[in-house]
């Protein structure tokens, strides 16, 4: 596979390319193991990578340097140069992709998906065929392990889902507004029947722009959500019956007919100065029957633990739930035009209703949105917009909140660790005291035993001494138990302190991650003023165009 990969770069006329190659490999030109191969009047130089058997081929054709693994690709380049093999410029697929590139264009290319997927499928089949031949009898009889033929069939299903995707073209231009374009060429007749609608659904006018407020942070809309496809997938799951039983409605007969194919939402803000950071979000979905949708929503909420409340705003009824929290979260929904809107609080619903009533309050009047021609006026398939710089600023706030919270947790753990260390010191003192007392009593036992032996040899009464000896034995037994218990406490406290140490040892690494990676990424992305993307279907080509407006 690698032998078919090569890189082409243009050289300045006076560049000594072998010195450049040796510098790249960290060697002097004299230290390279170079083999020259003559082919069609050209010299292909094969350089063996030190300490490996890998050979890199180089051939210079005028001001072009071709670099390949081995000499196969280099030879093909020479053939193209001498016109004994067709050039890429004559490839109709490249021409087809290039005909739809950005204007002007700074980068262009294409992937022949059919050939790529066909080659990948062939290679995977060869792998599974070899595995099938080598499959041990014990594995074949083990029902818990899928057979190679079954796994191969699943892979075939994955490749079948990509059937009909022929060529992917890409192009782009670098300017104050960066544009990146992808063109996916389709053979509609060969598309997978289950997924065909996802690729071929017709573009439409985006009417949801009419209720998107002016100062949102991000917005997304899509008009090709095939609920029927997802329903067919859900029907395969046994949990589907339990869902229908729980809500008291038929998904297929009651809910699916009400839903349209448009879905999306917007991010209004990210609140940080509360119990925890939370986004202010609104989601919407197209509905085909407002009355039926209202009946379904009423049925779904009639047995809610918290009774929904209602408020009428500009002749629109808002349904919301007041939660007993110190944060502005009031799950709410309403029906507006031909859409169901659901939000994290009812003020977002009001903002959308205001924009719907007064277009000057809508997103189309936002200066950042107007700075780039995103092409949202015509019929499209999907659309995205984000004020990236603003979002990164909010995310820095989230990062600071998270850092403060983690630091407070570390402080608590440090306090617990200090308390545990003090307790461990007390336990160790107690343990040392018990051990000293034990040694003293054992020494007294030894002395007492010698005294009893001496007194008994002279026929003296040792009743008192034996009573003391018994008492010492009981004390020693008690001290042994105390020492064992204290040793266990010491072990537990040491493990607890070790756990705190392991956690706190990661504090420095976390700080390096935040200050060395996450924060710089957020700050660098803040220079992107806005991001936009739209997708549409033009005949048999699915086109996605991405925009980045840089400060």
C-alpha positions as CSV (number, residue, x, y, z in Angstrom):
1,X,0.0,0.0,0.0
2,X,2.8,2.5,0.9
3,X,4.5,1.8,-2.4
4,X,1.6,3.7,-4.1
5,X,2.0,6.8,-1.9
6,X,4.2,9.7,-3.1
7,X,4.8,13.3,-2.4
8,X,5.5,16.0,-5.0
9,X,7.1,19.3,-4.2
10,X,8.4,22.2,-6.3
11,X,12.1,23.2,-5.8
12,X,13.9,26.4,-6.4
13,X,16.3,26.1,-9.4
14,X,19.5,26.3,-7.2
15,X,18.4,23.9,-4.4
16,X,20.8,21.0,-3.8
17,X,18.0,18.6,-2.9
18,X,20.3,15.8,-1.6
19,X,21.6,18.1,1.0
20,X,18.0,18.9,2.0
21,X,17.2,15.2,2.2
22,X,20.2,14.5,4.4
23,X,19.4,17.4,6.7
24,X,15.8,16.0,7.0
25,X,17.2,12.7,8.0
26,X,19.8,14.2,10.4
27,X,22.8,12.9,8.4
28,X,25.5,14.3,6.2
29,X,25.2,13.7,2.5
30,X,28.2,11.5,2.7
31,X,26.5,9.4,5.4
32,X,23.5,8.4,3.3
33,X,23.3,5.0,1.7
34,X,22.3,6.0,-1.8
35,X,21.5,3.7,-4.8
36,X,21.0,5.2,-8.2
37,X,18.5,3.5,-10.6
38,X,18.2,4.6,-14.2
39,X,14.7,4.5,-15.7
40,X,13.5,6.0,-19.0
41,X,16.5,8.3,-19.0
42,X,15.9,9.6,-15.5
43,X,17.8,8.9,-12.3
44,X,15.8,7.5,-9.4
45,X,17.8,7.7,-6.2
46,X,16.9,5.2,-3.4
47,X,18.0,6.3,0.0
48,X,17.9,3.6,2.7
49,X,16.8,4.9,6.1
50,X,19.5,4.2,8.7
51,X,18.8,1.2,10.9
52,X,16.0,0.0,8.8
53,X,15.3,-1.7,5.5
54,X,13.0,1.1,4.3
55,X,14.0,2.7,1.0
56,X,12.8,6.2,0.0
57,X,12.8,7.0,-3.7
58,X,13.6,10.4,-5.1
59,X,13.5,11.6,-8.7
60,X,13.8,15.2,-9.9
61,X,11.9,16.2,-13.0
62,X,12.8,19.7,-13.9
63,X,11.7,21.8,-10.8
64,X,9.6,19.0,-9.3
65,X,10.9,16.5,-6.7
66,X,8.9,13.3,-6.4
67,X,9.3,11.4,-3.1
68,X,8.0,7.9,-2.7
69,X,8.3,4.7,-0.6
70,X,10.5,2.5,-2.9
71,X,10.7,3.3,-6.6
72,X,7.2,2.1,-7.8
73,X,5.5,5.5,-7.5
74,X,8.6,7.3,-8.7
75,X,8.6,5.1,-11.9
76,X,5.0,5.9,-12.5
77,X,5.7,9.6,-12.2
78,X,8.5,9.3,-14.8
79,X,6.0,7.4,-17.1
80,X,3.6,10.3,-16.7
81,X,6.3,12.8,-17.4
82,X,7.3,11.0,-20.6
83,X,3.6,10.6,-21.5
84,X,3.6,6.8,-21.5
85,X,0.9,6.9,-18.8
86,X,-2.1,9.3,-18.5
87,X,-1.6,12.3,-16.2
88,X,-3.9,13.0,-13.3
89,X,-4.9,16.2,-15.0
90,X,-6.8,14.0,-17.5
91,X,-8.7,12.2,-14.8
92,X,-12.4,13.0,-15.4
93,X,-13.2,12.7,-11.7
94,X,-10.6,15.4,-10.8
95,X,-12.0,17.6,-13.5
96,X,-15.5,17.0,-12.2
97,X,-14.4,17.9,-8.6
98,X,-12.3,20.8,-9.8
99,X,-15.3,22.2,-11.7
100,X,-17.1,22.8,-8.4
101,X,-14.1,24.2,-6.4
102,X,-14.1,27.5,-4.6
103,X,-13.2,30.6,-6.6
104,X,-10.4,31.5,-6.1
105,X,-8.9,28.2,-5.1
106,X,-5.8,27.7,-2.9
107,X,-6.1,24.0,-2.3
108,X,-7.9,21.3,-4.3
109,X,-8.1,17.5,-4.3
110,X,-10.4,14.6,-4.5
111,X,-10.8,11.0,-3.2
112,X,-12.2,8.3,-5.5
113,X,-14.4,6.8,-2.8
114,X,-15.6,3.9,-5.0
115,X,-12.0,2.7,-5.7
116,X,-10.8,3.3,-2.1
117,X,-13.7,1.4,-0.5
118,X,-13.5,-1.4,-3.1
119,X,-9.8,-1.8,-2.3
120,X,-10.4,-1.7,1.4
121,X,-13.2,-4.3,1.1
122,X,-11.0,-6.6,-1.0
123,X,-8.2,-6.4,1.6
124,X,-10.6,-7.1,4.5
125,X,-12.0,-10.1,2.6
126,X,-8.5,-11.4,2.2
127,X,-7.8,-11.0,5.9
128,X,-11.0,-12.8,6.9
129,X,-10.5,-15.5,4.3
130,X,-7.1,-16.3,5.9
131,X,-8.6,-16.2,9.4
132,X,-11.4,-18.5,8.3
133,X,-8.9,-21.1,7.0
134,X,-6.9,-20.8,10.2
135,X,-9.9,-20.8,12.5
136,X,-9.4,-23.6,15.1
137,X,-12.1,-26.2,15.6
138,X,-12.5,-25.2,19.2
139,X,-13.4,-21.7,18.1
140,X,-15.9,-22.9,15.6
141,X,-17.8,-24.8,18.3
142,X,-17.6,-22.0,20.8
143,X,-21.0,-20.3,20.4
144,X,-19.8,-17.3,22.6
145,X,-17.3,-16.3,19.9
146,X,-18.7,-15.0,16.5
147,X,-17.5,-16.9,13.5
148,X,-15.2,-15.2,11.0
149,X,-17.9,-15.5,8.4
150,X,-20.3,-13.6,10.6
151,X,-17.9,-10.8,11.3
152,X,-17.1,-10.6,7.5
153,X,-20.8,-10.3,6.8
154,X,-21.1,-7.4,9.2
155,X,-18.2,-5.6,7.5
156,X,-19.9,-6.2,4.2
157,X,-23.0,-4.4,5.6
158,X,-20.8,-1.4,6.6
159,X,-19.4,-1.2,3.1
160,X,-22.9,-1.6,1.6
161,X,-24.0,1.5,3.5
162,X,-21.4,3.5,1.6
163,X,-22.5,2.2,-1.8
164,X,-23.5,5.0,-4.2
165,X,-20.9,7.4,-2.8
166,X,-18.6,7.8,-5.8
167,X,-16.2,10.8,-5.4
168,X,-15.4,13.3,-2.7
169,X,-13.9,16.6,-3.9
170,X,-12.5,19.2,-1.7
171,X,-11.2,22.7,-2.2
172,X,-10.5,25.9,-0.2
173,X,-9.3,29.4,-0.2
174,X,-7.3,31.3,2.5
175,X,-8.3,34.9,3.2
176,X,-9.9,36.9,6.0
177,X,-12.8,34.6,5.5
178,X,-11.5,31.1,5.1
179,X,-13.7,28.8,2.9
180,X,-13.5,25.0,2.8
181,X,-15.7,23.1,0.5
182,X,-16.6,19.4,0.2
183,X,-18.5,18.0,-2.8
184,X,-19.8,14.4,-2.4
185,X,-20.9,13.0,-5.7
186,X,-23.7,10.4,-5.5
187,X,-25.0,7.6,-7.7
188,X,-28.6,7.7,-6.4
189,X,-29.5,4.4,-8.1
190,X,-26.9,2.6,-6.0
191,X,-27.4,4.3,-2.6
192,X,-28.2,2.1,0.3
193,X,-32.0,2.0,0.6
194,X,-32.0,2.6,4.3
195,X,-29.8,5.7,4.1
196,X,-30.8,7.1,0.7
197,X,-33.1,9.7,2.2
198,X,-30.3,11.0,4.4
199,X,-28.4,11.9,1.2
200,X,-31.1,12.8,-1.3
201,X,-33.7,14.7,0.7
202,X,-34.6,17.9,-1.1
203,X,-33.3,21.3,0.2
204,X,-35.8,23.8,1.5
205,X,-36.2,27.4,2.7
206,X,-35.0,27.8,6.3
207,X,-38.0,29.4,8.0
208,X,-36.6,29.0,11.5
209,X,-34.3,32.0,10.9
210,X,-37.5,34.0,11.6
211,X,-37.5,33.2,15.4
212,X,-33.7,33.0,16.1
213,X,-32.8,36.0,18.4
214,X,-30.1,38.4,17.4
215,X,-27.5,37.9,20.1
216,X,-27.3,34.1,20.3
217,X,-23.9,32.3,20.5
218,X,-24.6,29.4,18.1
219,X,-27.3,28.1,15.9
220,X,-28.0,24.9,13.9
221,X,-30.8,23.8,11.6
222,X,-31.3,20.7,9.5
223,X,-34.3,19.8,7.3
224,X,-33.4,16.2,6.6
225,X,-34.1,14.4,9.9
226,X,-35.7,11.1,8.9
227,X,-37.6,10.1,12.0
228,X,-38.9,7.1,10.1
229,X,-35.3,5.8,9.8
230,X,-34.6,6.1,13.5
231,X,-38.0,4.5,14.2
232,X,-37.1,1.5,12.2
233,X,-33.9,1.2,14.2
234,X,-35.7,1.6,17.5
235,X,-38.2,-1.1,16.6
236,X,-35.4,-3.6,16.7
237,X,-34.8,-2.7,20.4
238,X,-37.1,-4.6,22.9
239,X,-37.1,-1.5,25.0
240,X,-39.4,0.2,22.5
241,X,-42.4,-1.6,24.0
242,X,-41.5,-0.4,27.5
243,X,-41.2,3.2,26.2
244,X,-44.6,3.1,24.7
245,X,-46.1,1.6,27.8
246,X,-44.5,4.3,30.0
247,X,-45.8,7.2,28.0
248,X,-49.1,5.7,27.1
249,X,-48.7,6.5,23.4
250,X,-47.8,4.7,20.2
251,X,-44.6,6.1,18.8
252,X,-45.5,4.9,15.2
253,X,-49.2,5.9,15.2
254,X,-49.4,8.9,17.5
255,X,-46.0,10.7,17.6
256,X,-44.2,10.1,14.3
257,X,-47.1,11.4,12.1
258,X,-46.9,14.7,14.0
259,X,-43.2,15.3,13.5
260,X,-41.8,17.0,10.4
261,X,-38.2,16.7,9.1
262,X,-36.7,19.9,10.4
263,X,-34.8,20.1,13.7
264,X,-32.3,22.4,15.3
265,X,-31.6,24.7,18.2
266,X,-29.5,27.6,19.5
267,X,-27.2,28.4,22.3
268,X,-28.1,31.7,23.9
269,X,-25.5,31.9,26.7
270,X,-23.4,29.9,29.1
271,X,-24.0,31.0,32.7
272,X,-21.1,30.6,35.0
273,X,-21.9,32.6,38.2
274,X,-24.2,30.1,39.7
275,X,-24.1,26.7,41.5
276,X,-22.5,25.3,38.4
277,X,-22.0,26.4,34.8
278,X,-25.0,25.6,32.5
279,X,-25.9,26.5,29.0
280,X,-29.1,28.3,28.0
281,X,-30.4,26.2,25.2
282,X,-33.4,26.1,22.9
283,X,-34.3,23.2,20.7
284,X,-37.0,23.1,18.0
285,X,-38.6,20.5,15.8
286,X,-41.0,20.9,12.9
287,X,-44.5,19.6,13.6
288,X,-47.2,18.8,11.0
289,X,-50.3,19.2,13.2
290,X,-50.3,21.8,16.0
291,X,-53.6,20.5,17.6
292,X,-52.4,16.9,17.7
293,X,-49.0,18.0,19.0
294,X,-50.7,20.0,21.8
295,X,-52.8,16.9,22.8
296,X,-49.7,14.7,22.9
297,X,-47.7,17.2,25.0
298,X,-50.6,17.5,27.5
299,X,-50.8,13.8,27.8
300,X,-47.0,13.5,28.4
301,X,-47.0,16.1,31.1
302,X,-50.3,15.3,32.9
303,X,-48.6,12.9,35.3
304,X,-45.5,15.0,35.9
305,X,-44.2,15.1,39.4
306,X,-44.1,18.9,39.2
307,X,-47.2,20.4,37.7
308,X,-46.5,22.5,34.7
309,X,-47.5,26.2,34.8
310,X,-48.8,28.4,32.0
311,X,-48.2,31.9,30.9
312,X,-49.6,33.7,27.8
313,X,-47.0,35.9,26.0
314,X,-48.0,37.8,22.8
315,X,-50.9,35.3,22.3
316,X,-48.6,32.3,22.6
317,X,-49.1,29.9,25.6
318,X,-45.9,29.1,27.3
319,X,-45.8,25.9,29.4
320,X,-43.0,25.8,32.0
321,X,-41.9,24.0,35.2
322,X,-40.4,26.0,38.1
323,X,-37.6,24.1,39.8
324,X,-36.6,24.7,43.4
325,X,-33.0,25.7,42.5
326,X,-31.1,29.0,42.8
327,X,-30.4,29.0,39.1
328,X,-32.4,30.2,36.1
329,X,-33.5,26.8,34.9
330,X,-37.2,26.5,34.1
331,X,-37.8,23.8,31.5
332,X,-40.4,25.3,29.1
333,X,-42.0,24.7,25.7
334,X,-44.4,26.4,23.3
335,X,-45.9,26.0,19.8
336,X,-44.7,28.7,17.5
337,X,-45.7,28.8,13.8
338,X,-45.2,25.2,12.7
339,X,-42.6,24.3,15.3
340,X,-42.3,23.0,18.8
341,X,-39.9,25.0,20.8
342,X,-38.4,23.6,24.1
343,X,-35.9,25.6,26.2
344,X,-34.0,25.5,29.5
345,X,-36.1,28.6,30.6
346,X,-39.1,30.4,29.4
347,X,-37.3,33.7,28.7
348,X,-35.6,32.0,25.7
349,X,-39.1,31.2,24.4
350,X,-40.0,34.9,24.8
351,X,-36.9,36.0,23.0
352,X,-37.8,33.8,20.1
353,X,-41.4,35.1,20.0
354,X,-40.0,38.7,20.1
355,X,-37.7,37.9,17.1
356,X,-40.7,36.3,15.3
357,X,-42.8,39.4,15.9
358,X,-40.0,41.9,15.1
359,X,-37.5,40.8,12.4
360,X,-35.0,43.6,13.6
361,X,-34.5,41.5,16.7
362,X,-33.5,38.4,14.7
363,X,-30.2,36.8,13.9
364,X,-30.1,38.2,10.3
365,X,-29.6,41.7,11.9
366,X,-26.5,40.6,13.9
367,X,-23.3,42.4,12.7
368,X,-21.2,39.3,13.1
369,X,-23.7,37.2,11.1
370,X,-23.8,39.9,8.4
371,X,-20.0,40.0,8.1
372,X,-20.0,36.8,6.0
373,X,-22.3,35.9,3.1
374,X,-23.4,32.5,4.5
375,X,-25.9,31.9,1.7
376,X,-28.9,31.2,3.9
377,X,-31.5,32.9,1.6
378,X,-32.0,30.1,-0.9
379,X,-33.0,26.5,-0.4
380,X,-30.4,24.5,1.6
381,X,-30.2,21.2,3.5
382,X,-28.6,22.3,6.8
383,X,-27.0,25.4,8.3
384,X,-24.7,26.2,11.3
385,X,-23.5,29.5,12.7
386,X,-21.4,30.2,15.8
387,X,-19.7,33.3,17.3
388,X,-16.6,31.3,18.1
389,X,-14.7,34.1,19.8
390,X,-17.7,34.8,22.2
391,X,-18.1,31.1,22.9
392,X,-14.3,30.7,23.7
393,X,-14.7,33.7,26.1
394,X,-17.5,31.9,27.9
395,X,-15.5,28.6,27.9
396,X,-12.7,30.5,29.7
397,X,-15.2,31.4,32.3
398,X,-16.2,27.7,32.6
399,X,-12.5,26.8,32.8
400,X,-12.0,29.3,35.7
401,X,-15.1,28.0,37.5
402,X,-13.9,24.4,37.1
403,X,-10.4,25.3,38.2
404,X,-11.7,27.1,41.3
405,X,-14.0,24.2,42.2
406,X,-11.2,21.6,41.7
407,X,-8.8,23.8,43.8
408,X,-11.4,23.9,46.6
409,X,-11.7,20.1,46.4
410,X,-7.9,19.9,46.6
411,X,-7.9,22.2,49.6
412,X,-10.5,19.9,51.3
413,X,-8.4,16.9,50.5
414,X,-5.3,18.6,51.8
415,X,-7.2,19.4,55.1
416,X,-8.3,15.8,55.3
417,X,-4.8,14.7,54.6
418,X,-3.4,16.9,57.4
419,X,-6.0,15.6,59.8
420,X,-5.2,12.0,58.8
421,X,-1.5,12.6,59.2
422,X,-2.1,14.0,62.7
423,X,-4.3,11.0,63.6
424,X,-1.6,8.7,62.2
425,X,1.0,10.4,64.4
426,X,-1.3,9.9,67.5
427,X,-1.9,6.2,66.5
428,X,1.9,5.7,66.1
429,X,2.5,7.2,69.6
430,X,-0.2,4.9,71.0
431,X,1.3,2.0,69.2
432,X,4.8,2.7,70.6
433,X,3.3,3.1,74.1
434,X,1.5,-0.2,73.8
435,X,4.7,-1.9,72.7
436,X,6.8,-0.4,75.5
437,X,4.1,-1.5,78.0
438,X,4.1,-5.0,76.5
439,X,7.9,-5.3,76.8
440,X,7.8,-4.1,80.4
441,X,5.2,-6.7,81.3
442,X,7.0,-9.4,79.5
443,X,10.2,-8.5,81.5
444,X,8.2,-8.6,84.7
445,X,6.8,-12.0,83.8
446,X,10.3,-13.3,83.3
447,X,11.4,-11.9,86.7
448,X,8.4,-13.2,88.4
449,X,8.8,-16.7,87.0
450,X,12.3,-16.8,88.3
451,X,11.2,-15.5,91.7
452,X,8.4,-18.2,91.9
453,X,10.9,-20.9,91.0
454,X,13.3,-19.8,93.8
455,X,10.6,-19.5,96.4
456,X,9.0,-22.9,95.6
457,X,12.5,-24.5,95.9
458,X,12.6,-23.2,99.4
459,X,9.0,-24.2,100.2
460,X,7.7,-20.6,100.4
461,X,4.1,-19.6,99.7
462,X,3.8,-18.2,96.1
463,X,0.1,-17.7,96.0
464,X,0.5,-13.9,95.7
465,X,3.1,-14.2,93.0
466,X,1.0,-16.6,90.9
467,X,-1.9,-14.2,91.2
468,X,0.3,-11.4,89.8
469,X,1.5,-13.7,87.1
470,X,-2.0,-14.5,85.9
471,X,-2.9,-10.8,86.0
472,X,0.2,-10.1,83.8
473,X,-0.9,-12.8,81.3
474,X,-4.3,-11.2,81.0
475,X,-2.7,-7.7,80.5
476,X,-0.3,-9.1,77.9
477,X,-3.2,-10.7,76.0
478,X,-5.1,-7.4,76.1
479,X,-2.0,-5.4,74.9
480,X,-1.5,-7.9,72.0
481,X,-5.1,-7.2,70.9
482,X,-4.6,-3.4,71.2
483,X,-1.4,-3.5,69.2
484,X,-3.1,-5.6,66.5
485,X,-6.0,-3.2,66.3
486,X,-3.7,-0.1,66.4
487,X,-1.6,-1.6,63.6
488,X,-4.7,-2.0,61.5
489,X,-5.6,1.6,62.1
490,X,-2.1,2.7,61.1
491,X,-2.4,0.7,57.9
492,X,-5.8,2.2,57.0
493,X,-4.6,5.7,57.7
494,X,-1.5,5.2,55.6
495,X,-3.6,4.0,52.7
496,X,-5.9,7.0,53.1
497,X,-3.0,9.4,53.1
498,X,-1.5,7.5,50.1
499,X,-4.7,8.1,48.2
500,X,-4.6,11.8,49.0
501,X,-0.9,11.9,47.9
502,X,-1.8,10.2,44.6
503,X,-4.6,12.7,43.9
504,X,-2.6,15.8,44.9
505,X,0.4,14.6,42.9
506,X,-1.8,15.0,39.8
507,X,-2.4,18.7,40.7
508,X,0.8,19.9,39.0
509,X,0.1,17.8,35.9
510,X,-3.4,19.2,35.7
511,X,-2.1,22.7,36.0
512,X,0.3,22.1,33.1
513,X,-2.5,20.7,31.0
514,X,-4.7,23.8,31.7
515,X,-2.1,26.4,31.3
516,X,0.0,24.7,28.7
517,X,-2.8,23.3,26.4
518,X,-6.4,24.1,27.2
519,X,-6.1,27.9,27.9
520,X,-3.8,28.6,24.9
521,X,-6.3,26.7,22.7
522,X,-9.2,28.7,24.0
523,X,-7.3,32.0,23.5
524,X,-6.1,31.1,20.0
525,X,-9.6,30.0,18.9
526,X,-10.9,33.4,20.2
527,X,-9.4,35.0,17.1
528,X,-12.0,33.2,15.0
529,X,-14.8,35.7,15.0
530,X,-17.4,33.4,13.5
531,X,-18.0,30.0,12.0
532,X,-20.6,29.1,9.5
533,X,-21.5,26.1,7.4
534,X,-24.3,25.2,5.0
535,X,-25.1,22.0,3.1
536,X,-27.2,21.6,0.0
537,X,-28.0,19.1,-2.7
538,X,-27.4,20.2,-6.3
539,X,-28.6,17.5,-8.7
540,X,-26.5,14.5,-7.6
541,X,-23.9,16.4,-5.6
542,X,-24.1,16.9,-1.8
543,X,-22.2,20.1,-1.1
544,X,-20.9,21.4,2.2
545,X,-19.3,24.8,2.5
546,X,-17.6,25.9,5.7
547,X,-16.6,29.5,6.6
548,X,-14.3,30.9,9.2
549,X,-14.1,34.7,9.8
550,X,-10.8,35.6,11.4
551,X,-10.3,38.8,13.4
